[in-house]
């Protein structure tokens, strides 16, 4: 079972470290210069936004999300916790707040695209480039939770 909690002031370094490990494990398609530029943006962005953590029984933060008005802006899970339910628990928490949830995923990140598909997200559109105009196509996903119990993912975490 995962505890979902808001991050407190000063915990953005934890999220940045998780982001770095997760991207190293899943974003091998990024060019080194693009990765460095994106990391600089993330280092500036994460301390300024509300973060929600998935925490295991031992108190270890396994992943985080950034959620704003029905848009899942970021979801990153430490590779050591992949497949253990932290991502499902965070998405379930988001769906409990926003029954219609949207997010974007890099098309080249097949594992993440499959994860979202397993949770009931569908492709609503596609962009040839990411939000900064880089050549990394995005899939625009939507989840309508009306027929999917959001708390079910919390139970199997």
PyMOL commands that set and color helices and strands:
alter all, ss='L'
color gray80, all
select helices_A, chain A and resi 12-26+32-48+79-81+86-97+110-118+145-147+152-155
alter helices_A, ss='H'
color red, helices_A
select strands_A, chain A and resi 3-6+52-55+61-68+71-77+100-106+122-127+138-144
alter strands_A, ss='S'
color yellow, strands_A
deselect
rebuild
show_as cartoon
